[in-house]
Amino acid sequence: MDYHVQPMIHCFRQNGMNIVMDVNSGIVHVVDEITYRVLAYYKGNNRDLVLRSLGEDFNEKELNEVMDDLDELIQSGQLYAPMDKNYQMAIEDKPIVKAMCINIAHDCNLRCKYCFAGQGGYGQWRMLMSFDVARRAVDFLIAHSGAREHCELDFFGGEPLMNWHVVQQTVTYVRQQEKKHHKKIKLSLTSNGMYLDKEKVKYLTDNHISLILSLDGRKEMHDRMRPGVHGEGTYDQILQNLKYCIQNRHGEEYYVRGTFTRYNMDFTKDVKDMIDKGFPAVSMEPVVGDEGEDYAIQESDLDTVKKEYDRLAKFFIQREEEGRPFFFFHFNMDLWRGPCLPKRLRGCGAGHEYLAVVPNGDIYPCHQFVGRDGYVLGNVFEGLKDMKMMREFRVNHVFTKPECVNCWAKFFCSGGCHANNDAYGGDIHKPYHLTCEIQKKRVECAMMIQAYNKMKAPHVMHQPGTVAAKQAQGLV
């Protein structure tokens, strides 16, 4: 199928800058006021409209000079650029499984109030994965990854450290099979940190296993949403364990992941708290929950959440300028080199490139679909069964979603999370508006930060009445 991709731009103001992004190329420009005003109308072939619309505010000579500059950017593919000609090939390329999540434990030692996994049991039963199932999951990943050398495998739960012995057995098996099949499998593990003792930290570090560790910022926020099985606070023990872990990672990859709810829409304070506690690589995710839940972010909260991201972006810049930079997951965007085209179109690849395996061996489109009726794709003992569903996930990209086709952010969110779309939009093909709006704001903040940092660079020169980005080649 041939998709008609319109050239488009996105313009916004933030932190005293007029920012313009060319959607198809990903190039970001910082422009002066007159250029920003002109771009509200100018498409490259409609000078008369610009002159009529802005003639009372600017003289004709100024407007024509600006449009001359814009024409040069258009002709060079930096503004209103056509879509990469390879996008059709990226849509139609042969599917292979690149990554797998193994839910090694359908049980948990916490009772987090917003847990999509039903506090460990996924709304079904609590059980631990046997090594036989884990081994077959690894075999499945290798067999279905084709000639691809690099693959990924994540230990997930519940809490995977509750099944520590099988985690260790699986790591040993992965390393054996890597050599046998000429693969390089990146391992990661997601943990709440309660069982993260010295022995486990050493093992995870020595075996180069990336870590995603959960902590919800300030103590009062964490203990309110992430209690233990008896309702007790867990912050103090987790903080102690995470501090020891990070101090002994020896450069191995990790980040600390928090969740903000309606109780802490001032989440910049939580980010600051985590950084000041010794965790310079963090993430803070918006909660996703049913409207009836008192912790759930509502549509009416969007303005508050967006303003808080503005505060967080300014705090990020402040810390950089103070020489105390930190890594924030959603501001870490490589606008110049990535992500790759297939990822921009489809996102995580759930349901066809990325799959999840549960303790009984069933295969789901991803870890967030686990336990939902109608989403079992097969079993590691019997193979894939529902190829029709896998194809439905594969063709579910930004050009098949009406809400995404003309959205400026489509190549950054890739149509949103399929699981959230299904749970809260009623359809994997229909983006969930609330998370869309939050994602767009985060992208704007990330673009602003990168533009701000480039504009500070000594080689960037500003000249009144011209497109600033034209003088700052390679701005972003």
N, C-alpha and C positions, 0 to 999 in steps of 0.2 A: 504494500500500500504506500502511495506517495503522500507525504504530509507537507502542507504548505506552511512554511515557517516565516512569519513576518519579522523583518528587522524592527527593533524597538529599543527605547532607552527608558531609564528610570531616573528621575530627578528628585532630590530631597535636600533639606537643609538640616545640618546638625553641627553643634559645637562651633558655630560661627562660620561654617564653610558651606558653600553651594556645591553639592556633589552630583555628578552625572555619571551613571553607569551605562555602558553599552551592553545590552543583554546578551546578544549572541557571541560577542567576542570576550566579554568579561572585563574589558578595559574600563578603568575608572578615571574620570577627569574632575579636577577642582577648577571651577570657573568663577569669573567675576559676576557682578549683579546683572549687567546688561545681557551677558551671554545666557545666564540662567533664565532671564525673562524671555529672551528670543527663543530658547529651546522649548518653551511652553507651546510654541506655534510651529516652529520651523521643522520641516521634514526633508529639506534638500531641494524642493521644487515648488515652493509656495511663498516667494518673497513678497508678493503683493499682500498676502494675508498678514505677514509680520509688520509691514509698513503701515497698514491700516490700523492694526491692533495696538501698536506701540508708538505710533507717530507723534502722539501728544506728549509722551514722556522722554523720547530720545529723537535726535535729528536723523534725517535720512542717511547722511554720510556715515554716522556711527553704526547704524543698523546694518548697512551694506558691508562695512568693514568686518563686522562680526560674522555675517553670513558668508563672506569670502573665506574667513578662517575656518568656519564650520564645514564649508564645502571641501576644503583640503583634508579635514579629518574624515569626512565621509568617503572621499575618493581613496584614502589610504586604508580604509577598513577599520578605523578607530571609532567610528560613530555610525549608527544605523548599519552595522555590518551584517552581511548575509550569514546564514547558519553554516557551520562547518559542513562541507560537502560529504563528509564521511558519516553524518548522523544516520542516514538510512542504513548503511552497513552495520553501524553499531546496534541498531534495532534488530537487525536480521541475523546477527552473528550466532554461531552454534552455541547452545547453552551447555555449560559444564558446572559442576558443583565446586565452588571455590572455598567455602567456609561452612563450618558446622558448629552448632551449640549442642553440647551434651548435658542434659539436666541430670547430673550425677547424683543429685539428692532431691527428692520430692518431700523435703521436710526442712524445718528451720527452727533455730533457737531463739528467734525474735518473733514478735507479733505486730509488725508494722501496719498501721491503720490503713495506709493507701496501697498496700501490696497487690499488684495485679495477679500475683501467683497464689492468691488465696492463702497468704501467710505460709506458703511452702507446699501445700497439697494440691494446688491448682483446682480447687473445687471438687476433687475426686478422693484420692487416698494418699496417705503418707507412706513412702517407701524409698529405699535406696537402690541405685543401679548396681547390678552385678558386673563383675569384670568381663564376663562373657558378652553382655550387651555392649559395654563400652568398647571392647575389642572389635566387635562386629561393626560398630559405628565408625571406628577408625578405618576398617577395611572398606566400608561403604564410601567414605570420603575419598580414599585413594583410588578406588575403582572408578568412581564417577567424576574424578577431576581430570581424566584424560591425560594429555601430554603436559598439562600445566605443572610447573615445578613448585611454585609457592602456593601454599594453602594455609588456612587458619582453623584452629579448633579452640573453643572456649568452654571451660568447665563452669557450669551454672547450676542454679538451684531454684528454690530453696537456698540452703547454705551448703555449698560443695564441700567445705571442710568437715562436715558431719560424716562424709564418706571418704575420709582421707586415705585409707589404705587402697581403695580402688583408684583414687586420683593418682597415687604413686605407681600402681601397676600399669595404669593407662599411659602415663608419661614414659615409662620404660618401654612399653610396647610401641609407642609412637616413634621413639628414637631408633628402635630396631627396624621398623618398617620404612622409615625415611631412607636409610642406607640401602635397603633392599630394592626400593622402588624409585630411587633417585628423586626424592621429594624433600622440600624444606617446609616443615609445618610449624607455623608460629603458634605458640600456646599462650593462652590467657586464662585468668581465673577471676571470677567476680565474687567478692566476699563481704560480709558485714563486719568482719574483723574480730568477732568475739573469741574465736578459737585460734587466732593468729599468734601462736607462741613462738619461742626462739627456734625450736626445731623446724617448724613449718616455714618460718621466714628464711632460714638458711637453705632449706631444700628448694623453695620457690625461686630464690635468688640464684643458687648454683645451677638450676636447670633453665634459667633465662625465661621464666614464665612471667608475662606481663600481668599486672594486677589492676583491677578496678575495685576500689575500696569505698564503702559507704559511710558517710558521716553527714548529718544534716545541720552543719553549721553550729550555731550557739547551743549550749547545753540544754537550755529550756526548750528550744525548738526540737532538738534531737530526741530528748526524753519524752516529749509529748507525743511524737509520731512513731518512734521506734522503740517501744518498750520490750522487755523480756516476756517470757511465757506467763509470768505471774503479775505482769503489769509494772514491774520494777524498772527503774532507769538503767540504761545501758551505756550512757555517754562516757562515764569515767573509765570503765574498763576498755572500751573501744578506743578511746583517745590514747590511753597508755600503750595499747597493742599497736596502733597505727604509727605512733611516734617511733617506737622501737623498729618497726618494719621499715619505715622510710629511711631511718638513719643507717640501716644495714642493707639497703638495696644495691649499693655500689654501682650506681649508674643504670641499673635495670629499669625498664619502663613501668610507670604506674601513673594513676591519677586518683584523686579523692573525689567521689561523686556525691553531691547533695541533692536533695529535692526540696523545692519551696512550695508551700501551700498557701491557702488563703490566710493562714495565721502569720505568715512572715513574707508578705509582699515587699518588705524592706530588706530583701535578701542580699543586698550589697553588704549589710552588716554581717551576714553569715559567711559570705566569701571572705571578708576581711578577717573574721574570727578564725577561719580555717587557715588562712595564710599566716596569720600571726602565731598560730599554734605550731607552725613548722611544716605546713603542707603547701609548697609553692606550685603545685600542679593540681588544679581543681576544676570541677564542673558543678553547675547548679541548674537542675532541670525543673521545669514546671510540672506540678502534679497533674495527672490525667485521671479524672474520676467522674462518677455520675453526678448530675446536677443536685440530687438530693443530699449528697454528702456535704457536711459543713466545712470540710477542708478543701473542697474542690474549687478551682479557679472558675469564675463565671465570666460571661461576655461583658458584664458591667464592670469587671475588674481590669479590662484590657488597658485603659488609659493609665491606670496606676502602675500596671506591670511594665508598660512601655517607658514611662518616665523613670522607673527604677533601673531599667537597662541603660538609659541615658546616664544615670548616676554611676552605674557600674562601669560604663565605658570611660567616663571621666576619671574615676578612681584608678582604672587600669593605666591610663595615660600618666596620671599623677605618680603612681608607683614606678613607672618606667623612667620618668624624669628625675625621680629621687634616687635612681640607681638601685631600686629594689623591685625589679620586674617579676611578674609571675605568669604562669601559663593558665589561661582560661580556655577550656575546650571549645566553646562556641565562638570565640574571637580568633581562633587559630585557623584562618582561612588562607589558602594559597590561591589568590585570585589570578596569579600570573601563569602558573603551570598546571593547575589541577582543580578539581578532580578529573579523572579520565572521562571521556564522552559517554561511555555506557553507564557509568555511575551517575552522571548528571541527569541522564534520562530515566533511570530506574531506581536510583538510590541503593539501598542495602542489598538488593537482589533476593529478598525473601521469597520463598516458594519455588525458586528455580536455581539460583546460585548459592543461596544460603538456606540451610535447613536445620531443624532441631530434632533431637532424639530424646525420648523420655525413658524412664526405667524399664518399662515393659518392651522397649524396642520400637514403639510406634514413631513414625516420622511426621513432623508437622512443618508448616511453612516457615515458622520461626518460633522462638521461645515464648512470644506473647500470644500466639495462637493456641498454645498447649491447653488442652481441656475443653476447647470450644467444639461443639457438635459440627460435624461435616467437614472438618479440616485435617483428617488423617490422610496422608499421602501414600503411606505404605508402612513397611516394617523392615528393620535391618535383617531379619531372618528370611523374609519373603521377597524383599525388593520393593520397588515403587509400583503402586497400583493405579493411582488416580492421575494419569498423565494429562487429562483434560484440565484438571485444576492447576497443575503446574504450568500449562500453557496460558491459562487465564492470568496467572501472576506474571508470566513473562511478557505478555502483550500489554500489561498494565503500566504504561509509562506516561510521561507528561503530555505526549501528543494524543493520547486516547482519553484524556480527562478534560472535558470542556472547561472546567474551572481553571485548569492549569495552562492551557494553550496560550492564552494572552496575558498570563501573569509574569511580571518581571523577575520573580524569584524562582521560577520553575527549575532552573538548573542548579539551585542551591538546596532546595528541599526535596526535589525529585518527586513531587506529588504527595509528600507526607508519608507518615508511617501507615502501612497497610492495616496493621492490627488496630490502631486508633481509629482509622477511617471506618473499619468494619464495626467497631464497638460503639462509636459515638456518631458516625455519619451514616451508619446502616449499610455501607457498601465499601468494598476495598477500592472501588473506582471513584469514590466521592470524598475529596479531602475534607478533613475536620477543620472547620473555620477557625476555631479558637487557637489550635496549635499552629495553623497557617499564619495567623496574625503575629503570634509570638516569634515564630521562626523568621518572618520578614523583618521584624524589628532587630533581631539579633544579627541578621545579615547586614543591615544598615549600620549597626554599631561597629561591626568588624571592618566594613569598608571605610568608615570614618576614621577608625584608629590607624589603618594602614595608610590612608591618604594623609592624615595628620603627620605621621612619622616621616613620610616622604617629603612633605612640604617643608619640614624642618631641616632637611638635608642641605648642605652648603651649595650643591649644584643647582638647586631649584631657584629660578629667577622669576619674579613677578613683574609684569608690565601692564599698566592700566589700559583697559579697553581691549584686551586680547584674551584669548582662551589660555588660562594659566597652564593647562596641561600640555599645550603645544610647546611651551618653553621648557616644560619638565618632561621630556621624552622618557617613556617607561615609568610614568608616575606610579602605576601599580601593575 
